[in-house]
C-alpha cells in the first residue's frame, strides 16, 4: 500500500474540510464532535481493515491541525504557534486512528468473511 494513495488523500481532504468548516462556526459545543466522529468511523468503514489506521491518523491530524490553525486569532505570530498546532494534530491523529479502527471493526462484524 502506498503511503499517499487515494485513500490517504481523501482522508486528508476530509479532515481539512471538516476542520476548516468547524473553525467558522460561531458557537462550538459537544455537538461539533459528532460529525468529526461519524466521519472518522465512516472513513474506517469505507477503507476496511486495510489502510484504516493510516487513513484515520491522517484524517485526525489534518482535522485538528487545520481547525487550530484556521481558528487562531491570537496576538502572537501564527508561525510561533505551529509547533503547538502540530502537537494538537498528533492527538487528533490518535483519535482519528481509533475512530477509523472502530469503523473497520464494525464493517468486519457486519460483513464477516466466510
C-alpha positions in Angstrom: 0.0 0.0 0.0 1.3 3.4 -0.9 1.5 6.0 1.9 -0.1 8.8 -0.1 -2.5 6.7 -2.1 -6.0 7.8 -3.0 -7.5 6.7 0.4 -5.0 8.8 2.4 -5.5 11.8 0.1 -9.3 11.5 0.6 -8.8 11.2 4.4 -6.6 14.3 4.5 -9.1 16.3 2.3 -12.0 15.3 4.5 -10.0 16.4 7.6 -9.1 19.7 6.0 -12.7 20.4 5.0 -14.2 19.5 8.4 -11.5 21.3 10.3 -11.9 24.5 8.3 -15.7 24.3 8.4 -15.7 23.9 12.2 -13.4 26.9 12.6 -16.0 29.1 11.0 -18.8 28.0 13.4 -19.8 30.8 15.8 -20.5 28.5 18.8 -18.6 25.3 19.4 -20.1 22.7 21.7 -20.0 19.0 22.2 -22.2 18.6 19.1 -19.2 19.8 17.0 -17.5 16.5 17.7 -20.4 14.4 16.3 -19.7 15.0 12.6 -16.0 14.5 13.2 -16.6 11.2 14.9 -19.1 10.0 12.3 -16.7 10.9 9.5 -13.9 9.0 11.3 -15.9 5.9 11.8 -17.3 6.2 8.2 -13.7 6.5 6.9 -12.7 3.3 8.7 -15.8 1.5 7.4 -15.1 2.7 3.8 -11.4 1.7 3.8 -12.0 -1.5 5.7 -9.2 -3.2 7.6 -6.5 -2.5 5.1 -5.5 1.2 5.3 -7.9 2.2 8.0 -5.3 3.0 10.6 -3.2 5.3 8.3 -6.3 7.0 6.8 -7.7 7.6 10.2 -4.5 9.0 11.6 -4.1 11.3 8.5 -7.7 12.4 8.9 -7.4 13.2 12.6 -4.1 15.1 12.2 -5.4 17.2 9.3 -8.6 17.9 11.0 -7.1 19.1 14.3 -4.2 20.9 12.7 -6.4 22.9 10.3 -9.0 23.5 12.9 -6.5 25.2 15.3 -4.6 27.0 12.5 -7.8 28.4 10.9 -9.3 29.3 14.2 -6.2 31.1 15.6 -6.9 34.7 16.4 -4.1 35.4 18.8 -1.7 38.3 19.0 1.4 36.3 18.6 2.5 35.4 15.0 0.9 32.3 13.7 4.3 30.7 12.8 5.2 30.7 16.5 2.1 28.6 17.3 2.6 26.0 14.6 4.5 23.5 16.9 1.6 23.6 19.3 -0.9 23.1 16.5 1.2 20.1 15.3 1.1 18.5 18.8 -2.6 19.0 18.9 -2.7 17.5 15.4 -0.9 14.4 16.7 -3.5 14.0 19.5 -6.2 14.3 16.7 -4.3 11.7 14.7 -4.5 9.2 17.6 -8.2 9.9 17.9 -8.8 9.5 14.2 -6.9 6.3 14.2 -9.1 4.9 16.9 -12.3 6.1 15.2 -11.2 4.5 11.9 -10.3 1.3 13.6 -13.8 1.2 15.2 -15.3 1.7 11.7 -13.2 -1.1 10.2 -14.2 -3.3 13.2 -17.9 -2.6 12.7 -17.5 -3.4 9.0 -15.9 -6.7 9.8 -18.7 -7.5 12.3 -21.4 -6.6 9.8 -19.9 -8.5 6.9 -17.9 -11.5 8.2 -15.8 -13.4 5.8 -16.9 -17.0 5.2 
